[in-house]
């Protein structure tokens, strides 16, 4: 997800100089995706450790 966010930010910066009304929203979407990634959204949940579960039994 961070790769998509960086791509949106870079495309937004490029389009900012060519077509500003397209570049600004694209850049904002990229920033929102980067913030969501930093907050932890889109990451996989931590799986169970089977080795620890075997020792408990």
C-alpha positions in Angstrom: 0.0 0.0 0.0 2.9 2.3 0.6 4.1 1.8 -2.9 0.7 2.9 -4.2 0.7 5.9 -1.9 4.1 7.0 -3.1 3.1 6.5 -6.8 0.0 8.7 -6.2 2.1 11.4 -4.6 4.6 11.4 -7.4 1.9 11.4 -10.1 0.1 14.2 -8.2 3.3 16.3 -8.2 3.9 15.8 -11.9 0.3 16.6 -12.8 0.3 19.6 -10.4 2.4 21.5 -13.0 0.5 20.2 -16.1 -3.2 20.0 -14.9 -3.5 21.4 -11.4 -7.1 20.3 -10.9 -6.1 16.7 -11.4 -2.7 16.8 -9.6 -4.0 18.2 -6.3 -6.7 15.5 -5.7 -4.3 12.7 -6.8 -1.7 14.0 -4.4 -4.2 14.3 -1.6 -5.3 10.7 -2.2 -1.6 9.6 -2.0 -1.1 11.5 1.3 -4.2 9.9 2.8 -3.0 6.4 1.8 0.4 7.1 3.3 -1.2 8.3 6.5 -3.4 5.2 6.7 -0.3 3.0 6.1 1.5 4.8 8.9 -1.5 4.3 11.2 -1.4 0.6 10.6 -4.4 0.1 8.2 -3.9 -2.5 5.5 -1.3 -4.6 7.4 -1.8 -8.3 8.0 -2.7 -9.4 11.4 0.0 -11.2 13.4 -0.5 -14.9 13.1 -0.4 -17.5 15.8 2.9 -19.0 16.8 2.3 -22.8 16.6 5.6 -23.6 18.5 4.3 -21.7 21.6 0.9 -23.4 21.3 2.5 -26.9 21.2 4.5 -26.2 24.4 1.3 -25.3 26.3 -0.4 -28.6 25.5 
